[in-house]
Amino acid sequence: MSAAQLLFERDGHAAHIRFDNPSAHNALTGEMWIALRDAARAIAADPAIRVATFRGVGGKAFISGTDISKFADFTTGAQGVAYEREIDECMAAVDAIPCTTIAIVEGWAVGGGLNISSACDFRIATSDARFGSPIGRTIGNCLSAASVARIGAAVGVQFAKRMVLLGQFLTAEQLLDSGFLLQIVERDAIDAEVAALCARAIENAPLTTRVTKETIRRMTHADLPAIEDLIDQVYGSADFRRGVGDFLARTKRVPDWTGD
């Protein structure tokens, strides 16, 4: 079994990032998050790159979430605040990529997978793709203001609420109708569709792409509220420790939340 890793390659005017941890449905380790940040910064620094794709290895999942084993060591809310800042730093690098970005979603896009796909300009998916962030039914943590803004802007506030407040997974068909997905593509046609989309993106005027993306980024993340006190409250709670314990023990039940 190969170690979890992020694969990054350049191909002419295109860059390709692949999340390689198929034994865990491409859950992101801490090292993979940092590699994502570094790859995104490398893309941003290379003006020859005009399109970047993001895809999970194995065809069963884009990203199924994040490896939360480190949460077992959290004893204070401050650790949660620091963790969310680390994720924000990595996601900010993806947001700042100045070329067109495309998420290719086969199967599950959960938690970090939803966040990363939301950061991309376009998403194409197989018909069996499912999107969600059921943190209120699993470990009982919360998202940063930047993550809420990013996901809400991409999927719409009401769909975002369904994912987080009700723990629902939304189908590719539902998200095609909402505009979140550009296309639903059969598996045997997805590579050709990606190639055609990349070719079209590469033809676009790079300064038009760069300026339009930066304008949207500033609009989405302007004047976000400081919510460290709220994150501290959640990550410092007994509910969070209970949720993490149950999740890592693979109880497969919704924890008995008490609100403390």
Long-range contacts (C-beta under 8 A, 24 or more apart in sequence): 4-29, 4-31, 4-32, 4-67, 5-31, 5-32, 5-35, 6-32, 6-35, 6-36, 6-39, 7-57, 8-35, 8-39, 8-42, 10-46, 10-49, 13-48, 13-49, 13-50, 13-51, 13-202, 14-49, 14-50, 14-51, 14-52, 14-53, 14-198, 14-202, 15-39, 15-43, 15-46, 15-49, 15-51, 15-52, 15-53, 15-99, 16-52, 16-53, 16-55, 17-52, 17-53, 17-54, 17-55, 18-54, 18-55, 18-56, 18-57, 19-54, 19-55, 19-56, 19-57, 19-62, 19-63, 20-57, 21-57, 22-56, 22-57, 22-58, 22-60, 22-61, 24-64, 24-67, 25-60, 25-61, 25-63, 25-64, 25-107, 25-108, 26-56, 26-57, 26-58, 26-61, 26-62, 26-63, 26-64, 26-113, 27-63, 27-64, 27-65, 27-66, 27-67, 28-63, 28-65, 28-66, 28-67, 28-112, 29-67, 30-67, 30-70, 33-66, 33-86, 33-87, 33-90, 33-112, 34-90, 36-90, 36-93, 36-94, 36-116, 37-89, 37-90, 37-93, 37-94, 38-93, 40-90, 40-93, 40-94, 40-96, 40-97, 41-93, 43-97, 43-99, 44-93, 44-96, 44-97, 44-98, 47-206, 49-99, 50-99, 50-100, 50-201, 50-202, 50-204, 50-206, 50-209, 51-99, 51-100, 51-101, 51-102, 51-198, 51-201, 51-202, 52-97, 52-99, 52-100, 52-101, 52-102, 53-101, 53-102, 53-103, 53-104, 53-194, 53-198, 54-101, 54-102, 54-103, 54-104, 54-116, 54-117, 54-120, 55-103, 55-104, 55-106, 56-105, 56-106, 56-107, 56-113, 59-106, 59-107, 59-187, 60-106, 60-107, 60-108, 61-106, 61-107, 61-108, 61-109, 61-110, 61-113, 62-103, 62-104, 62-105, 62-106, 62-107, 62-108, 62-109, 62-113, 62-116, 62-117, 62-129, 63-108, 63-109, 63-110, 63-111, 63-112, 63-113, 63-116, 64-108, 64-110, 64-111, 64-113, 65-110, 65-111, 65-112, 65-113, 66-111, 66-112, 68-139, 68-244, 68-247, 68-248, 69-248, 71-139, 71-141, 71-240, 71-244, 72-244, 72-245, 72-248, 74-235, 74-240, 74-241, 74-244, 76-235, 76-236, 77-231, 77-232, 77-233, 77-234, 77-235, 77-236, 77-237, 78-232, 78-236, 79-235, 80-141, 80-231, 80-232, 80-234, 80-235, 80-236, 80-240, 81-228, 81-231, 81-232, 81-235, 83-235, 84-143, 84-144, 84-147, 84-231, 85-144, 87-112, 87-115, 87-144, 87-147, 88-144, 88-146, 88-147, 91-115, 91-116, 91-119, 91-146, 91-147, 91-150, 92-146, 94-119, 94-120, 95-119, 95-150, 95-217, 95-220, 95-221, 96-217, 97-213, 98-206, 98-209, 98-210, 98-213, 98-214, 99-201, 99-206, 99-209, 99-210, 100-201, 100-204, 100-209, 100-213, 102-194, 102-197, 102-198, 102-201, 104-190, 104-194, 105-129, 105-131, 105-172, 106-187, 106-190, 110-134, 110-169, 111-135, 114-151, 114-163, 115-147, 115-150, 115-151, 117-154, 118-150, 118-151, 118-153, 118-154, 118-155, 119-150, 119-154, 121-213, 122-182, 122-197, 123-175, 123-180, 123-181, 123-182, 124-181, 124-182, 124-183, 124-184, 124-185, 124-190, 124-193, 124-194, 124-197, 125-172, 125-175, 125-181, 125-183, 125-184, 125-185, 126-172, 126-184, 126-185, 126-186, 126-187, 126-190, 127-172, 127-173, 127-184, 127-186, 128-172, 129-171, 129-172, 129-184, 130-169, 130-170, 130-171, 130-172, 131-155, 131-163, 131-169, 131-170, 131-172, 131-175, 131-180, 132-163, 132-167, 132-168, 132-169, 132-170, 133-163, 133-164, 134-163, 134-164, 134-167, 134-168, 134-169, 135-164, 136-164, 136-165, 136-167, 137-167, 137-254, 138-167, 138-243, 138-247, 139-240, 139-243, 139-244, 139-247, 140-234, 140-237, 140-239, 140-240, 140-242, 140-243, 140-244, 140-255, 140-257, 141-234, 141-235, 141-240, 141-243, 142-230, 142-231, 142-234, 142-235, 144-227, 144-231, 145-224, 145-225, 145-226, 145-227, 146-221, 146-224, 149-220, 149-221, 149-224, 150-220, 150-221, 153-220, 154-180, 155-180, 156-180
